[in-house]
Amino acid sequence: MTIIHIVLFEWKSTALPEQIQEACKRMLALSEQCIHPTSQKPYIKSFTGGKNNSREGQADPYTHGFVVEFESAEDRDYYAFKDPAHQDFIKFAGEVANGVKVVDYEPGKV
Ligand SMILES: *[C@@H]1O[C@H](CO)[C@@H](O)[C@H](O)[C@H]1NC(C)=O
């Protein structure tokens, strides 16, 4: 049961461009750094993200978006609440993020 996890970031007005770059780089690096506690292997199925380039005018205040795909709700829960690599990232990003939105779904389940 695939789970898609969507994350949108708004940065603090005081955040430097280099800090935002660093946060985005670290976020993307989680695809390799998040290791499954049992298999000891990376468990995230796909991980993409980048700077908003929408022309619809609806992005504000979120300037960066990420989409993460998990194999199961269990993997998503481990990532969200336990994975030490992700917890470290949350601490780092918390210094520069002003707001975060997260929506998860199982494709087609409405
Ligand atoms: C989103 O991207 C568009 C196109 O680059 C830009 O005009 C707009 O200001 C951006 N909005 C945000 C909130 O990043």
PDBQT file of the ligand as one rigid body, heavy atoms in Angstrom, charges set to zero:
ROOT
HETATM    1  C1  LIG A 201       6.390  30.351  -7.587  1.00  0.00    +0.000 C 
HETATM    2  O1  LIG A 201       7.057  30.330  -8.828  1.00  0.00    +0.000 OA
HETATM    3  C2  LIG A 201       6.666  31.351  -9.722  1.00  0.00    +0.000 C 
HETATM    4  C3  LIG A 201       7.398  31.119 -11.037  1.00  0.00    +0.000 C 
HETATM    5  O2  LIG A 201       8.774  31.108 -10.834  1.00  0.00    +0.000 OA
HETATM    6  C4  LIG A 201       6.993  32.716  -9.110  1.00  0.00    +0.000 C 
HETATM    7  O3  LIG A 201       6.564  33.733  -9.977  1.00  0.00    +0.000 OA
HETATM    8  C5  LIG A 201       6.261  32.828  -7.776  1.00  0.00    +0.000 C 
HETATM    9  O4  LIG A 201       6.622  34.049  -7.134  1.00  0.00    +0.000 OA
HETATM   10  C6  LIG A 201       6.635  31.679  -6.890  1.00  0.00    +0.000 C 
HETATM   11  N1  LIG A 201       5.890  31.751  -5.645  1.00  0.00    +0.000 N 
HETATM   12  C7  LIG A 201       6.403  31.333  -4.510  1.00  0.00    +0.000 C 
HETATM   13  C8  LIG A 201       5.580  31.517  -3.290  1.00  0.00    +0.000 C 
HETATM   14  O5  LIG A 201       7.474  30.800  -4.467  1.00  0.00    +0.000 OA
ENDROOT
TORSDOF 0
